[in-house]
Amino acid sequence: MKVVVIGAQWGDEGKGQIVDYLANEAQIIVRYAGGANAGHTIVTGGEEYALHLIPSGIFYPDKIVILGAGMVIDPVALFSELKMLQDRGIDTTGRVFISDRAHIVLPRYIQIDKDRDAARKKPIGTTGRGIGITYSMKSDRDGIRMADLTWREKMDELEKGDREFLAPYIDRLLSMSIDLSLYLVHRKNSQVLFEGAQGALLDLDLGTYPYVSSGMSCAAGAAVGGCVGPRAIDKVLGVFKAYSTRVGNGPLPSEFDPGSEDELCRFVRDTGREYGVTTGRPRRCGYLDLVSLRYACLTNSIDSLVMTHLDVYDTLDEIKACVSYRIGDRIVENFPASIADLNAAKPVLRSFPGWKKSLASALTYEEFPEAAMEYIEFIERFCETPIDIVSVGYDRKATIIRKSPWTR
């Protein structure tokens, strides 16, 4: 069975935590897009780990993890991350592979990335990790892939500094290189978990362009970056937080008002630890945007949703969610492509009573307070998509499974 986990908002939804949990029943975990610009925080055994390239399933000693064809690989970041894991007692030997079609991030791309974003009249707010430039080089057919490291003519075309940078990494990279499509064909009876990066609303085509990532963070990207046909995908899970966040520039229609709702914003940001794993930047916060969440469900064929950070709302008297937008004199119920419309949009909010009780002690969904269940079930009806998993904390044991994604 092949299951895809994507972010259903603007990234930072808790995908890594959910993949880590679900990986217990998988044999292979494939990350299919993005690069070291992504950040996943995993808490296991009382220890906290920050991952940027390695799929979250690495913490299970019997799992294989693969960096897919849609990824862009920074060798410095990759081997630094592998060393961090080894130093902390996580044996990765023989368990980490890279698709031979994945592209490589070169150091000069990182500087180009920073310079290009700084030169924009309206910066996108990239992480400055060279990711967008690597994807741009890929589109221009000037990039270098894992498979090209043994192609003499291609290597000779690179600048001298590029060749000198790659030289000490080539043998190590090649030892991890595999034909991903063939690898998965030979393991067609395995449980495979495909891990996305960023979120559906940052997808190059489906997201809030140009304020998007450069890769395919949508569910369809799992087929391309995972080297399988689209009909091989059995199920798509969309992860979202009980509220909305965004890092960097771009529209966030349900964002808390910086004047009247500054205290609420600080509470959500600090309680939810809403600071970028990769950059450390504080995330912009707002009410749960159900208009955009429903759009993500529709455009990604999301079979079921995974809700995280619900416990952040434990102490609030009242909870609100955005159910439509007011744009000028219009009420808009669908997610527009126009950035001008999204920038002008004001959230139309629906209020829900708070539950005023800690969710941390709940072991089953039935133990949730009635008000928490009402909030969850309204979201299900609005998005016409079931919420099968709810997370109320950072540890694996804080994950409530209503229906296992590994059931057909």
VOPAGU-2260 file (C-alpha; in pm, 1 decimal, decimal comma):
REM VOPAGU-2260
SITE   aa  ch    i         X         Y         Z
SITE  MET   A    0       0,0       0,0       0,0
SITE  LYS   A    1     122,3     351,1     -85,1
SITE  VAL   A    2      13,5     644,6     131,3
SITE  VAL   A    3      97,4    1011,6      69,9
SITE  VAL   A    4     122,3    1269,3     349,8
SITE  ILE   A    5     108,6    1634,2     242,9
SITE  GLY   A    6      73,0    1966,7     417,3
SITE  ALA   A    7    -274,3    2109,5     356,0
SITE  GLN   A    8    -184,4    2469,9     444,1
SITE  TRP   A    9     127,9    2685,4     396,5
SITE  GLY   A   10     369,8    2434,3     546,9
SITE  ASP   A   11     475,2    2379,9     909,9
SITE  GLU   A   12     161,1    2174,9     979,4
SITE  GLY   A   13     337,3    1895,2    1166,2
SITE  LYS   A   14     392,1    1655,6     873,4
SITE  GLY   A   15     718,7    1526,1    1014,1
SITE  GLN   A   16     557,3    1429,2    1342,2
SITE  ILE   A   17     275,5    1248,2    1161,7
SITE  VAL   A   18     510,9    1069,3     920,9
SITE  ASP   A   19     721,9     963,6    1217,6
SITE  TYR   A   20     412,5     816,1    1381,4
SITE  LEU   A   21     277,5     642,4    1069,6
SITE  ALA   A   22     620,1     509,5     970,5
SITE  ASN   A   23     581,2     243,9    1238,7
SITE  GLU   A   24     365,2      47,6     992,2
SITE  ALA   A   25     565,0     128,8     678,3
SITE  GLN   A   26     877,5     -36,6     544,1
SITE  ILE   A   27     991,9     248,2     317,1
SITE  ILE   A   28     956,6     624,2     359,5
SITE  VAL   A   29    1015,2     841,0      52,2
SITE  ARG   A   30    1039,0    1217,1      66,1
SITE  TYR   A   31     947,6    1341,3    -277,8
SITE  ALA   A   32    1003,2    1720,6    -294,8
SITE  GLY   A   33    1190,7    2016,5    -152,4
SITE  GLY   A   34    1531,4    2043,7       2,4
SITE  ALA   A   35    1700,8    2177,3     313,8
SITE  ASN   A   36    1450,2    2464,2     319,5
SITE  ALA   A   37    1202,6    2231,0     492,5
SITE  GLY   A   38    1208,9    2166,1     863,8
SITE  HIS   A   39    1051,2    1886,2    1065,5
SITE  THR   A   40    1063,0    1864,7    1445,7
SITE  ILE   A   41    1039,4    1512,2    1586,9
SITE  VAL   A   42    1006,1    1430,5    1957,3
SITE  THR   A   43    1072,1    1069,2    2049,6
SITE  GLY   A   44    1191,3     912,6    2372,2
SITE  GLY   A   45    1200,4    1255,8    2534,0
SITE  GLU   A   46    1451,5    1375,6    2274,5
SITE  GLU   A   47    1383,4    1647,0    2016,9
SITE  TYR   A   48    1533,4    1635,5    1667,2
SITE  ALA   A   49    1521,5    1886,6    1381,8
SITE  LEU   A   50    1535,3    1735,1    1032,6
SITE  HIS   A   51    1564,8    1920,5     703,0
SITE  LEU   A   52    1644,0    1657,1     439,0
SITE  ILE   A   53    1622,0    1310,5     592,7
SITE  PRO   A   54    1268,7    1161,5     596,0
SITE  SER   A   55    1114,5    1138,3     941,5
SITE  GLY   A   56    1099,1     757,4     940,9
SITE  ILE   A   57    1472,9     739,5    1010,3
SITE  PHE   A   58    1408,2     701,1    1384,2
SITE  TYR   A   59    1280,1     345,8    1337,9
SITE  PRO   A   60    1587,9     120,0    1310,7
SITE  ASP   A   61    1429,1    -118,6    1059,4
SITE  LYS   A   62    1303,0     142,9     809,7
SITE  ILE   A   63    1449,5     248,4     475,5
SITE  VAL   A   64    1431,3     619,3     393,3
SITE  ILE   A   65    1478,4     763,6      45,2
SITE  LEU   A   66    1532,8    1116,1     -86,1
SITE  GLY   A   67    1323,8    1118,9    -403,0
SITE  ALA   A   68    1368,3    1239,9    -759,5
SITE  GLY   A   69    1180,7    1563,8    -691,1
SITE  MET   A   70    1419,1    1669,8    -417,6
SITE  VAL   A   71    1721,3    1899,2    -440,4
SITE  ILE   A   72    2013,0    1780,0    -229,3
SITE  ASP   A   73    2260,3    2007,2     -51,1
SITE  PRO   A   74    2555,9    1775,5      26,4
SITE  VAL   A   75    2677,8    1991,1     315,7
SITE  ALA   A   76    2336,3    1989,4     481,2
SITE  LEU   A   77    2283,0    1619,5     408,7
SITE  PHE   A   78    2604,2    1492,1     563,1
SITE  SER   A   79    2580,2    1734,8     852,6
SITE  GLU   A   80    2234,6    1596,9     930,2
SITE  LEU   A   81    2353,5    1237,2     901,7
SITE  LYS   A   82    2640,1    1313,8    1140,5
SITE  MET   A   83    2400,4    1474,7    1388,7
SITE  LEU   A   84    2187,0    1161,5    1387,4
SITE  GLN   A   85    2486,1     930,8    1426,9
SITE  ASP   A   86    2626,0    1145,4    1709,8
SITE  ARG   A   87    2294,5    1114,1    1890,4
SITE  GLY   A   88    2284,0     737,6    1860,9
SITE  ILE   A   89    2064,4     695,7    1550,9
SITE  ASP   A   90    2232,1     440,3    1324,1
SITE  THR   A   91    2162,6     537,0     961,3
SITE  THR   A   92    2407,5     294,1     802,6
SITE  GLY   A   93    2264,9     132,5     488,9
SITE  ARG   A   94    1922,5     287,3     545,1
SITE  VAL   A   95    1943,0     620,0     356,5
SITE  PHE   A   96    1925,6     630,0     -23,1
SITE  ILE   A   97    1890,9     902,3    -286,3
SITE  SER   A   98    1718,2     882,4    -623,8
SITE  ASP   A   99    1971,6     906,0    -904,9
SITE  ARG   A  100    1739,4    1165,9   -1065,3
SITE  ALA   A  101    1753,2    1410,3    -772,0
SITE  HIS   A  102    1929,6    1741,7    -836,1
SITE  ILE   A  103    2221,2    1880,4    -636,0
SITE  VAL   A  104    2242,9    2224,0    -471,8
SITE  LEU   A  105    2573,9    2398,9    -536,8
SITE  PRO   A  106    2713,3    2668,7    -300,8
SITE  ARG   A  107    2691,4    2947,8    -557,2
SITE  TYR   A  108    2318,4    2882,2    -593,2
SITE  ILE   A  109    2274,8    2982,9    -228,6
SITE  GLN   A  110    2429,4    3326,0    -284,1
SITE  ILE   A  111    2232,7    3375,5    -605,8
SITE  ASP   A  112    1915,7    3289,6    -411,4
SITE  LYS   A  113    1984,6    3552,1    -144,3
SITE  ASP   A  114    2085,2    3818,8    -395,4
SITE  ARG   A  115    1787,4    3758,4    -622,2
SITE  ASP   A  116    1529,4    3776,6    -345,4
SITE  ALA   A  117    1689,4    4090,9    -199,1
SITE  ALA   A  118    1675,4    4256,0    -542,6
SITE  ARG   A  119    1301,3    4196,4    -583,9
SITE  LYS   A  120    1073,9    4495,1    -534,0
SITE  LYS   A  121     858,8    4268,0    -320,1
SITE  PRO   A  122    1076,7    3987,4    -178,2
SITE  ILE   A  123     918,7    3642,8    -160,7
SITE  GLY   A  124    1091,5    3568,9     167,6
SITE  THR   A  125    1281,9    3256,0      66,2
SITE  THR   A  126    1489,1    3063,3     319,2
SITE  GLY   A  127    1804,8    3152,4     126,6
SITE  ARG   A  128    1910,3    2788,2      94,8
SITE  GLY   A  129    1949,5    2791,8    -285,0
SITE  ILE   A  130    1644,2    2572,1    -335,2
SITE  GLY   A  131    1460,4    2793,4    -584,2
SITE  ILE   A  132    1777,2    2850,3    -785,8
SITE  THR   A  133    1842,0    2475,2    -805,6
SITE  TYR   A  134    1489,2    2415,8    -933,6
SITE  SER   A  135    1536,7    2704,5   -1177,2
SITE  MET   A  136    1858,0    2547,7   -1307,5
SITE  LYS   A  137    1669,5    2219,7   -1338,3
SITE  SER   A  138    1396,7    2384,5   -1548,4
SITE  ASP   A  139    1656,8    2558,9   -1761,9
SITE  ARG   A  140    1824,2    2219,1   -1814,4
SITE  ASP   A  141    2146,4    2347,6   -1662,4
SITE  GLY   A  142    2128,0    2155,9   -1334,8
SITE  ILE   A  143    2331,3    1859,9   -1220,0
SITE  ARG   A  144    2174,4    1536,3   -1098,0
SITE  MET   A  145    2305,3    1252,4    -888,7
SITE  ALA   A  146    2331,0    1042,6   -1205,8
SITE  ASP   A  147    2550,6    1308,4   -1368,1
SITE  LEU   A  148    2830,4    1269,9   -1113,3
SITE  THR   A  149    2978,7     990,4   -1328,5
SITE  TRP   A  150    2922,6    1173,8   -1660,7
SITE  ARG   A  151    3265,7    1315,2   -1748,1
SITE  GLU   A  152    3146,4    1561,0   -2013,7
SITE  LYS   A  153    2883,3    1705,8   -1781,4
SITE  MET   A  154    3125,8    1744,7   -1494,6
SITE  ASP   A  155    3371,4    1921,1   -1724,9
SITE  GLU   A  156    3101,8    2178,8   -1806,4
SITE  LEU   A  157    3079,6    2286,6   -1442,0
SITE  GLU   A  158    3270,5    2582,2   -1307,4
SITE  LYS   A  159    3597,9    2497,7   -1137,3
SITE  GLY   A  160    3458,2    2595,8    -796,4
SITE  ASP   A  161    3163,8    2359,0    -845,5
SITE  ARG   A  162    3390,7    2066,4    -929,1
SITE  GLU   A  163    3613,8    2140,1    -630,4
SITE  PHE   A  164    3310,1    2155,0    -401,6
SITE  LEU   A  165    3168,4    1824,7    -525,7
SITE  ALA   A  166    3495,0    1628,7    -530,1
SITE  PRO   A  167    3498,3    1516,8    -164,3
SITE  TYR   A  168    3129,8    1422,1    -175,0
SITE  ILE   A  169    3105,8    1225,2    -500,0
SITE  ASP   A  170    3190,3     878,5    -369,4
SITE  ARG   A  171    2965,8     917,7     -65,0
SITE  LEU   A  172    2674,8    1039,5    -275,2
SITE  LEU   A  173    2715,2     763,3    -533,4
SITE  SER   A  174    2718,1     499,6    -258,9
SITE  MET   A  175    2365,7     614,6    -165,5
SITE  SER   A  176    2232,8     650,1    -521,5
SITE  ILE   A  177    1956,0     419,8    -647,0
SITE  ASP   A  178    1714,4     384,7    -938,0
SITE  LEU   A  179    1405,4     466,1    -730,2
SITE  SER   A  180    1146,1     340,3    -976,5
SITE  LEU   A  181    1319,5       3,6   -1005,0
SITE  TYR   A  182    1375,3     -12,2    -627,9
SITE  LEU   A  183    1004,1      28,9    -558,8
SITE  VAL   A  184     898,7    -212,1    -835,5
SITE  HIS   A  185    1106,9    -482,3    -669,6
SITE  ARG   A  186     928,5    -403,5    -338,8
SITE  LYS   A  187     576,3    -367,5    -472,5
SITE  ASN   A  188     425,1    -544,2    -171,6
SITE  SER   A  189     585,8    -307,8      79,2
SITE  GLN   A  190     403,0     -40,9     275,4
SITE  VAL   A  191     541,5     286,8     135,2
SITE  LEU   A  192     488,9     626,7     293,1
SITE  PHE   A  193     548,4     930,1      69,7
SITE  GLU   A  194     641,0    1241,3     266,3
SITE  GLY   A  195     576,7    1586,7     123,3
SITE  ALA   A  196     752,7    1912,6     205,9
SITE  GLN   A  197     606,9    2260,6     258,5
SITE  GLY   A  198     231,3    2262,7     192,2
SITE  ALA   A  199     -31,2    2245,3     -81,5
SITE  LEU   A  200     -77,3    2623,6     -75,6
SITE  LEU   A  201     294,2    2664,2    -149,5
SITE  ASP   A  202     281,6    2439,6    -454,9
SITE  LEU   A  203     424,1    2603,2    -766,8
SITE  ASP   A  204     101,9    2555,6    -966,0
SITE  LEU   A  205    -174,1    2523,9    -706,6
SITE  GLY   A  206     -42,5    2766,2    -445,4
SITE  THR   A  207     -42,3    3142,6    -392,7
SITE  TYR   A  208     194,1    3215,8    -681,4
SITE  PRO   A  209     447,9    3381,2    -682,0
SITE  TYR   A  210     464,9    3339,2    -304,4
SITE  VAL   A  211     524,8    2966,0    -333,4
SITE  SER   A  212     799,5    2708,4    -317,9
SITE  SER   A  213     970,2    2595,6    -637,2
SITE  GLY   A  214     886,5    2226,7    -606,4
SITE  MET   A  215     575,5    2013,9    -627,8
SITE  SER   A  216     439,4    2014,3    -275,1
SITE  CYS   A  217      97,3    1892,6    -390,8
SITE  ALA   A  218     -13,3    1529,6    -370,3
SITE  ALA   A  219      52,4    1479,7    -742,8
SITE  GLY   A  220     418,5    1549,5    -670,6
SITE  ALA   A  221     439,7    1218,5    -485,8
SITE  ALA   A  222     393,5    1029,7    -811,6
SITE  VAL   A  223     652,6    1236,2    -997,3
SITE  GLY   A  224     909,7    1275,1    -721,7
SITE  GLY   A  225     846,3     924,7    -591,1
SITE  CYS   A  226     893,6     766,3    -935,2
SITE  VAL   A  227     558,1     586,7    -939,1
SITE  GLY   A  228     250,9     624,7   -1157,5
SITE  PRO   A  229     -43,3     822,4   -1015,4
SITE  ARG   A  230    -265,7     513,3   -1005,9
SITE  ALA   A  231     -16,4     349,3    -770,6
SITE  ILE   A  232    -114,9     592,3    -492,9
SITE  ASP   A  233    -372,1     435,9    -260,5
SITE  LYS   A  234    -445,8     718,9     -19,3
SITE  VAL   A  235    -368,5    1088,0      40,7
SITE  LEU   A  236    -356,9    1240,5     388,9
SITE  GLY   A  237    -359,9    1617,5     438,0
SITE  VAL   A  238    -208,6    1757,9     758,6
SITE  PHE   A  239    -335,7    2090,0     896,0
SITE  LYS   A  240    -314,4    2284,7    1219,7
SITE  ALA   A  241    -613,4    2396,4    1425,9
SITE  TYR   A  242    -518,2    2749,2    1316,1
SITE  SER   A  243    -327,2    2893,4    1019,1
SITE  THR   A  244      36,4    3001,5     993,8
SITE  ARG   A  245     269,5    3119,8     724,6
SITE  VAL   A  246     642,3    3200,6     706,3
SITE  GLY   A  247     761,0    3477,7     477,7
SITE  ASN   A  248     558,1    3699,9     250,5
SITE  GLY   A  249     236,7    3627,4      65,1
SITE  PRO   A  250    -134,7    3633,1     146,7
SITE  LEU   A  251    -276,6    3492,9     468,7
SITE  PRO   A  252    -642,6    3601,4     458,3
SITE  SER   A  253    -728,6    3488,4     811,3
SITE  GLU   A  254    -420,6    3646,6     975,2
SITE  PHE   A  255    -473,8    3791,9    1321,8
SITE  ASP   A  256    -507,9    4170,3    1314,6
SITE  PRO   A  257    -170,2    4311,7    1433,1
SITE  GLY   A  258    -348,5    4577,4    1634,9
SITE  SER   A  259    -661,4    4436,1    1794,5
SITE  GLU   A  260    -547,8    4071,9    1803,0
SITE  ASP   A  261    -179,1    4107,5    1885,1
SITE  GLU   A  262    -219,2    3938,1    2223,8
SITE  LEU   A  263    -398,5    3640,3    2065,7
SITE  CYS   A  264    -125,2    3615,6    1802,0
SITE  ARG   A  265     148,7    3608,8    2066,9
SITE  PHE   A  266     -39,7    3345,4    2264,8
SITE  VAL   A  267     -82,4    3113,2    1964,6
SITE  ARG   A  268     274,5    3168,9    1843,9
SITE  ASP   A  269     433,4    3101,2    2181,5
SITE  THR   A  270     203,5    2816,4    2287,2
SITE  GLY   A  271     234,2    2646,9    1948,1
SITE  ARG   A  272     609,7    2719,4    1923,5
SITE  GLU   A  273     551,6    2886,4    1590,5
SITE  TYR   A  274     908,8    2964,1    1491,9
SITE  GLY   A  275    1068,9    2824,9    1176,9
SITE  VAL   A  276    1271,2    2506,5    1226,4
SITE  THR   A  277    1499,8    2604,4     937,5
SITE  THR   A  278    1518,4    2984,0     977,2
SITE  GLY   A  279    1401,9    3053,4    1332,1
SITE  ARG   A  280    1170,5    3321,9    1193,7
SITE  PRO   A  281     845,3    3380,2    1385,6
SITE  ARG   A  282     551,4    3250,3    1186,7
SITE  ARG   A  283     256,9    3467,8    1099,9
SITE  CYS   A  284     -54,5    3331,8    1270,6
SITE  GLY   A  285    -427,5    3348,3    1207,7
SITE  TYR   A  286    -760,4    3174,8    1242,8
SITE  LEU   A  287    -808,3    2837,6    1075,9
SITE  ASP   A  288    -884,8    2919,3     712,2
SITE  LEU   A  289   -1145,8    2666,0     606,4
SITE  VAL   A  290   -1180,9    2818,6     259,1
SITE  SER   A  291    -819,8    2737,8     174,1
SITE  LEU   A  292    -834,7    2402,1     354,0
SITE  ARG   A  293   -1134,8    2292,8     147,9
SITE  TYR   A  294    -950,3    2405,7    -167,8
SITE  ALA   A  295    -650,1    2192,2     -65,7
SITE  CYS   A  296    -878,4    1891,7     -15,4
SITE  LEU   A  297   -1035,3    1935,0    -358,9
SITE  THR   A  298    -714,7    1993,3    -557,2
SITE  ASN   A  299    -520,2    1712,1    -391,8
SITE  SER   A  300    -789,0    1441,6    -366,9
SITE  ILE   A  301    -730,3    1430,6       8,1
SITE  ASP   A  302    -896,0    1116,3     145,4
SITE  SER   A  303    -863,7    1213,0     509,4
SITE  LEU   A  304    -728,9    1497,9     718,6
SITE  VAL   A  305    -486,1    1500,1    1008,4
SITE  MET   A  306    -538,4    1779,1    1262,7
SITE  THR   A  307    -244,7    1896,3    1475,9
SITE  HIS   A  308    -192,0    2155,6    1751,6
SITE  LEU   A  309    -551,7    2130,5    1872,2
SITE  ASP   A  310    -421,3    2150,0    2229,3
SITE  VAL   A  311    -302,6    2508,3    2168,6
SITE  TYR   A  312    -665,6    2614,4    2211,1
SITE  ASP   A  313    -716,6    2431,1    2543,0
SITE  THR   A  314    -743,6    2744,4    2758,3
SITE  LEU   A  315    -945,4    2974,0    2529,0
SITE  ASP   A  316   -1305,5    3071,8    2604,0
SITE  GLU   A  317   -1389,9    3104,6    2236,6
SITE  ILE   A  318   -1244,6    2974,5    1910,0
SITE  LYS   A  319   -1304,4    3117,8    1565,6
SITE  ALA   A  320   -1255,8    2985,8    1212,6
SITE  CYS   A  321   -1273,3    3158,5     873,6
SITE  VAL   A  322   -1565,3    3025,4     665,0
SITE  SER   A  323   -1559,4    3275,7     375,7
SITE  TYR   A  324   -1391,9    3599,2     263,3
SITE  ARG   A  325   -1524,9    3949,4     227,8
SITE  ILE   A  326   -1355,6    4109,1     -74,3
SITE  GLY   A  327   -1489,4    4458,2    -123,7
SITE  ASP   A  328   -1867,4    4421,2    -127,2
SITE  ARG   A  329   -1854,2    4050,6    -221,5
SITE  ILE   A  330   -1870,1    3740,1      -3,9
SITE  VAL   A  331   -1636,3    3481,6    -157,4
SITE  GLU   A  332   -1663,5    3117,0     -55,7
SITE  ASN   A  333   -1397,5    2968,6    -285,9
SITE  PHE   A  334   -1020,7    3017,0    -278,0
SITE  PRO   A  335    -923,7    3268,7    -550,8
SITE  ALA   A  336    -611,4    3254,1    -766,6
SITE  SER   A  337    -576,9    3634,4    -763,7
SITE  ILE   A  338    -318,2    3758,3    -514,2
SITE  ALA   A  339    -486,0    4098,5    -526,5
SITE  ASP   A  340    -813,6    3939,7    -413,0
SITE  LEU   A  341    -641,7    3737,5    -141,6
SITE  ASN   A  342    -456,5    4045,4     -13,4
SITE  ALA   A  343    -784,1    4236,7       1,4
SITE  ALA   A  344    -977,6    3952,1     163,6
SITE  LYS   A  345   -1113,4    3991,9     514,9
SITE  PRO   A  346   -1209,6    3673,7     702,2
SITE  VAL   A  347   -1573,9    3603,0     773,5
SITE  LEU   A  348   -1555,3    3420,3    1104,3
SITE  ARG   A  349   -1765,9    3161,1    1281,0
SITE  SER   A  350   -1733,7    3125,6    1657,1
SITE  PHE   A  351   -1717,0    2805,3    1860,9
SITE  PRO   A  352   -1716,7    2761,5    2238,5
SITE  GLY   A  353   -1384,7    2666,2    2394,2
SITE  TRP   A  354   -1351,0    2343,2    2590,8
SITE  LYS   A  355   -1138,8    2487,7    2874,9
SITE  LYS   A  356    -978,7    2153,7    2945,5
SITE  SER   A  357    -645,1    1993,6    2867,2
SITE  LEU   A  358    -660,2    1740,4    2585,2
SITE  ALA   A  359    -324,9    1589,3    2679,3
SITE  SER   A  360    -475,2    1311,5    2891,0
SITE  ALA   A  361    -712,8    1186,5    2620,4
SITE  LEU   A  362    -624,6     844,5    2484,2
SITE  THR   A  363    -920,6     817,4    2246,7
SITE  TYR   A  364   -1130,7    1061,4    2047,6
SITE  GLU   A  365   -1433,5     977,8    2262,0
SITE  GLU   A  366   -1251,5    1124,1    2563,5
SITE  PHE   A  367   -1236,4    1469,9    2404,3
SITE  PRO   A  368   -1465,1    1738,6    2549,1
SITE  GLU   A  369   -1784,7    1784,3    2352,3
SITE  ALA   A  370   -1684,0    2134,0    2240,0
SITE  ALA   A  371   -1359,5    2002,0    2088,6
SITE  MET   A  372   -1551,9    1733,7    1900,0
SITE  GLU   A  373   -1799,1    1993,3    1772,7
SITE  TYR   A  374   -1510,9    2200,9    1632,2
SITE  ILE   A  375   -1360,4    1895,8    1461,5
SITE  GLU   A  376   -1689,2    1773,9    1318,6
SITE  PHE   A  377   -1776,3    2117,1    1178,5
SITE  ILE   A  378   -1446,4    2116,6     988,3
SITE  GLU   A  379   -1524,2    1770,3     851,7
SITE  ARG   A  380   -1862,5    1884,3     723,2
SITE  PHE   A  381   -1725,9    2206,9     576,6
SITE  CYS   A  382   -1443,4    2032,7     388,9
SITE  GLU   A  383   -1645,5    1719,2     315,8
SITE  THR   A  384   -1342,3    1522,8     431,4
SITE  PRO   A  385   -1304,9    1312,4     748,0
SITE  ILE   A  386   -1048,5    1397,4    1013,8
SITE  ASP   A  387    -906,6    1054,2    1092,5
SITE  ILE   A  388    -609,4    1158,5    1308,5
SITE  VAL   A  389    -585,7    1429,4    1575,9
SITE  SER   A  390    -260,8    1531,9    1746,4
SITE  VAL   A  391    -268,2    1703,7    2085,4
SITE  GLY   A  392     105,0    1721,7    2157,3
SITE  TYR   A  393     453,7    1670,3    2020,0
SITE  ASP   A  394     516,2    1314,9    2140,4
SITE  ARG   A  395     406,7    1004,6    1948,7
SITE  LYS   A  396     168,8     906,2    2228,0
SITE  ALA   A  397     -22,2    1234,4    2182,9
SITE  THR   A  398    -159,5    1114,9    1847,0
SITE  ILE   A  399    -522,0     997,3    1843,1
SITE  ILE   A  400    -607,2     759,2    1557,7
SITE  ARG   A  401    -975,5     751,5    1465,2
SITE  LYS   A  402    -912,7     543,5    1152,4
SITE  SER   A  403    -580,8     400,7    1039,1
SITE  PRO   A  404    -460,6     527,2     698,9
SITE  TRP   A  405    -325,8     181,3     628,7
SITE  THR   A  406    -680,2      49,0     579,0
SITE  ARG   A  407    -818,2      54,5     227,8
